[in-house]
Amino acid sequence: MKFRVERDALAEAVAWTAKSLPNRPSVPVLAGVMLRVTDGNLRVSGFDYEVSSQVTVEVQGDADGAALVSGRLLAEITKALPAKPVDIAAVGAHLELVCGSARFTLPTMPVEDYPALPEMPQSAGTVDAAAFATAVAQVAIAAGRDETLPMMTGVRVELSGTTLSMLATDRYRLALREIQWQPDDPEVSINALVPARTLNDTAKALGPLGGEVTLALAQGAAGEGMVGLAGGTRRTTSRLLDGANYPPVRSLFPATHNAAARVPVSTLIEVVKRVALVAERTTPVLLSFSADGLVVEAGGSEEARASEAMEATFTGEPLTIGFNPQYLIDGLANLGAQTAVLSFVDAFKPAVISPAGEDGEVIPGYRYLIMPIRVSR
């Protein structure tokens, strides 16, 4: 194998593929990225039996072939190379990389020991790449991080006609986003539980490329289904999580509310961050709403306290409610709007944060539900 490639194209391809490689692989070859050159195209791929990543780059190919090298090491090296074309050749049990006056020799692993990448499942339809990336980021923030509860670490993708819905929850908050997409079958009705981290990383990488993302799904027995995402020259596949017993979380959204507040998003984020400086990790921030506006308070150890007032438009009976400050900031920061509408039933029921337009009306499509923290005053 021997080829020449642009530094930036190589660094991007290797970085994207290496990011999903396992830190402690079950077998050494899974820590590698496969470089395979055929007909002037370099295919960079990685696979850990759960997630596969693959990207194709145009190169000047002198000799076709394949080599398997440490993904993280190659990513670090390519990122640090000078901005010049890179010459790469497989020589015996080593990979030689030359860029300007920089030269690296890396050991290779046996290509024949590397597992074959799974095929892309059957396409279900396409969705605008930028809109998809934004929607996934809005939802994935609410997914759980606790690997002992795998179901909560996923994003539930619901395909129904031309509507693509995504839900995620860690039991303390819940995000729901609905966007339009182009299904291959107008009568489609499929639900799948996709690992949130993989979905978010892939959507974030495909979004800036523009164009459309192809969404592919293969349903199987518990833990055997697969999702595929492809855009431009990149594609990712991932095993689905077992979502057979996923709770009916949509029912958590209240049908009606007794009070509502309209607040400027950036101001509230800044105020919550400042006030929360005195709060300990498990201490909530208190939001007190009235006709006069909003007061944000927090108290920490050794009698450290903070409070700050800000403007807010509030309708309903005066209300004081406590939230985890980081969960509140996460919801506000991902609204994609300058104004937020906070809807309340009472101080002990979940609140819903929605984006609002310039007219103050709620923009449909995204809702972020957050559980209150009971506080004694």
N, C-alpha and C positions, 0 to 999 in steps of 0.2 A: 504494500500500500504506500502510495506517495502522492501528495497533492499540495497545492498552494491555495490559501484562503485569506480573505480579509480579516484583520484582527477583531474588529467590532462584531462581525457576524459570528465568528467562532466563539468569542467570549460570551455573547448573549445565549447562543445555543447550548454551550456547556453549562453555563450558570443555571439556566432554566431546567435542564435535565438533572443536574446534580442536586438541586434543591430538594427534590423528593426522594433522594436516596436515604436509606436507613443509616442512623449513626452507629448502631451495633448490629451489623448484618448477621443472619444465621449462618451464612456461608460467605467466604471472602469475596467471591466474584460479584456478589450483589452490591458491593461498594463501588463497583466500576461503572464507567460509561462505555458503551460500545460505539466505536467510530467505524463506519462502513462506507466505503467509496465505490459507487457504481455509476458509470456513464456521466461523469462530471457532476455528480451530486453526492454530498456527504450527508449521511444520516447519523445523527447523534441520538442515542437512546439509552434509557435506564429502566430498570424493572426490579421490584422487590416482592413479587408474587401478589401484591395488593394493588399497587399503583404502577402504571407504565407511562413514560413520557417519551415523546419522539419529536424531533424537529429536523427538517431538511434544509441544507444550505448549498448554494451553487459554489463549486470550486473548480480550479484548474487541475483536473486529474491526470497524473502521469502514469499511475498504475493502480488498478482496482484492488481492493482487499479489505481486511478488517483488523482492528486491534482493540483490546480491552484494557483500559487503564483506570487508575483511581480517579473517581469523579471529582471528589472535593479538592484533591491536589491539582488536577488539571484546571478546575475552575479558578483556583487561586492564582495559578501561573498565567492563564490567558487574560485574567483581569489586570494583571500587573505588566503585561507586555507593552513595549512601545507601539505607537500608532503606525505600524508598517505591516506589509503582507507577511503571513506566517507560512513557513514551509514545514510540512510534517511528513515523516517517513517511518515506516515500521522496518526495523533492522534487527533480525533475529528475535531475541526475547526482550527487545527494548523499543521504545518509541522516541525518535529524535525530533525535537522541535526547535526550529531556528527562526528568529525574528530580529532583523537587523544584526547587531553584534551579540545579541543574547542567544544562548544555546542551552537547551535542557535535554537530558536523557532520562527517560522514565521507564521503570520496569513494567512489563505487560503481564496480563493474566491469560490463562488458556481460553481462547475464544470458544472452543468446543464445549467448555463447561458452563457457558452462559445459557440461561433458559430462553426459549423462544418467546417473543412478545405476543400477547393475546391480540387477536384480530378485533377491529372496531365492530361493535354491535350494529344492528340494523338502524339506519337513521330514523328518527321520529319527527324531525323537522328542523327549522332554523330560526334563529333569533338575532336581533341586532346586537353586535358584540359590545358596544359601549353601554347600551341600556342594560344588557345582561350583567356586565361587570358591576355596574352601580347597584342593581337589584340584589345581587348575591352579597355584596359588601354590607348592604343594609340589614340583611337577614342573618348572615353568618356571625355577626357580632353577638347574637343572643344564644348561639349554640353552646352547649356544655363543653368543659375541658376535662372532665373526670372520665378517664378511660375505663373505670370500673362500671360506668353506666353508658355503654357504647351507643345505645339508642339516642341518648341526649346529645351526642357529639355530631349528630347528622343534621342535614337540612332536608326536610321533607319536600320533594318536588311533586307537584300535582299538575298533570296535563289534562285539560278538559277543553276540547274544541280549540279555539284560538286564544284561550287564556292559560298562561303559565303562572302558577302560584307557588310560592316558596314559604315555608314556615320553619322556625327553629326556636327551641326553648331550652333553658337550663333549669327550669322549675321556678326561677325567681323573676324571669322576664320572658317575653314572647314577642317575636317579630313576624309580621306577615307582609309579603310584598306580592302584588299581582301585576304582570305586564302582558302585553300582547306578543304573540309569536306566530310563525307560519308552520302549522303541522303538515306532515305529509298526508295524514289521514284526518279530514275534518271532523270525524266522529271519535277521535282519539280520547281515551279515558284511562290514564295510567298514573299510578302513584309509586314513587321510589324514594328511598332514604339514602342520600348521598353523603359521604364523609365531608363535614363542613370545611375542614382545612384544605383538603384536596380541591374541592369545588371553588373555594375562595382564591387560592393560589392560581389555579388555572384560569378562572374568569379574569383575574387581575392582569394576567399575562396576555390574554387574548384581547381584552378591551381596547388597549391603545392601538392595536393593529388595524382597527376599523373593520368594515365589512360585516360578515355574518358568522355566527358560531353554529356549527351543526351539533345538535344534541341527539345522541344515540343511546338506546336503552335495550337491554336484554334481560327479561325477567327470568328468574330461575327459582329453585328451592331456596330456603332460608340461607342467606350468606353466599349464594351462588350467582345472584344477578350481577349485571355489570352496566356501568354507564360509560359513555364515550363522549368526549368533547373535542371538536376539531375546528381550527380556524387558521387561515393562511397556510403556512407550512408546518404548523404545530398540531399535535394531537396527544390526548391523554386518555387513558382508560383507568377505571377504578372499580374495585369490587363494591357492591352495594351493601349497606348495613341491613340487618334484619329489622324491618319496620312493621312486621305483622301486628304487633301489639302497641303501635304508636298511639298515645292517648288522643282523644278527640279535642285537641287544644283550641280549636276555633270557638268552641262554646264558652271559653273563658272571657271572650270579649263581651262586655256588658251591652245589652240591647238598648238601654237608655242611660242617661246621666243626669245628675241633679245640679251639677255646677261645672263651669268651664272657664279656663283662663287663656288669654292670648298673650304670649310673651315673645320678645325678641330673642332669637336663639343664641347669637354670639354673646350677648350681654349676660344671659342666664348661665351659660357655660363658664364665663369668666368669674362670675359671682360665686358659683358653686365651687369652682377650683380654689378660690381665695378662702372662702369660709371653711372648706373641708381641710385646710392646712392644720387646724387644731383638732380635727377629728381622728380618733384611732381607727384602725382598719375595719372594725365591726360597728363603728358608730355612724348612725344615719345623719343626714342633713335634714333639717326641718324647714318646710316651706309653708308659710302662713299667708293665705290669700284673703283679701278683703276688698271692699270697694275702693280703699286707698291705694291698693297695689299689692306688692309681694315683699315679704321679709324672709330672707334666708338665714338660718341660724345653725350653729353646731357647737358642741361642747366636747372637750377631751379630758385627759387626765390632769390632775393637779389644778382643777378649776379653770383651765384654759378655755376661753369661749370666744366666739366670733359671731357677728351678725351684720347683715348688709341689706338695705332696702333698695328696691328697683321698681321701675314702672311695669305695670301689667294691667290688662283689662280683664276684670273678673265679673262673672254673673253667678248668683247663687248665694247661699248662706256662707258666712265666713268659715274658713276651713284651715286646719293645720294638719299636715301629713308628712311622714318621714320616709326618706328613700336612701338606699345605698348610693353614695355620691357618684361612684364610677359607673354604675348601671344607668344612672340618670344622664350623665355626660355622654355615655355611649349612644343612648337613644337620640339625644339632641344633635350630636355631631353627625349622625348619619341620616338626618331628615332630608337634606338636600333642599332646604327652604330657609328663608330669613326669619319667618315667624312660625312658632309652634302653638298648637292648640292642645292644652291639657284638659282632659275630660275626667270628671270624678263622679262616683256614686256616693261614697262617703270616705272618711279617713282610714277605714279598715278594709276597703275593697280595692282591687287593682285599678290603677289609673291608666289611661290610654293617651299616648302622645302621637299627634298627627301633624303633618306639614300643612301650612296654610298659604294661600296666595296673597297677593297685594290687597285684595278686597277683604281679607280676614277669613274667607271661607275655607273649609277643609279641602285639601286636594286628595281625591280618592286614590287608592292604590297601595298606600303604606300605612301600617299601624304598628306601634311599639307599645306593648303592655308591660307595666312594671308593678311588681308587688310592693305594697307599702311595708314599712317596718314599724311595728307598734312601739310607741314611746310613752313613758310616764313622765309627766311634767309636774 
